[in-house]
Amino acid sequence: QVQLVESGGGLVQPGGSLRLSCAASGSIASVTTMGWYRQAPGKLRELVAGITTGGRTVYADSVKGRFTISRDNAKNTVSLQMNSLNPEDTAVYYCNFHRAGPPVYNYWGQGTQVTVSS
């Protein structure tokens, strides 16, 4: 069974940086879209950034210019470089691998906590 394993979360001061990474354990068919979502306490899960196989990216307005998503298609990994972090970025961050098919799949990581606080 495929699992997504995330790493890189933690505690950082406002203005600091973190880099999140996500890799799939096990063999999977080529991923169509890789993405990062986040969920803060009491809020719905929201898309932070996504990237297609061809490298097209999309970002939430709140992170544009501060976050950068990248992927390695050969290794089926995705990363999120987060700069100029602020307390509003505090949340659990989840990676997502989606393939429209066939085969169709939609995998989620277990989540990694990012806390921005002084």
PyMOL commands that set and color helices and strands:
alter all, ss='L'
color gray80, all
select helices_A, chain A and resi 87-89
alter helices_A, ss='H'
color red, helices_A
select strands_A, chain A and resi 3-7+10-12+18-25+33-39+46-52+57-59+67-72+77-82+91-99+105-108+112-116
alter strands_A, ss='S'
color yellow, strands_A
deselect
rebuild
show_as cartoon
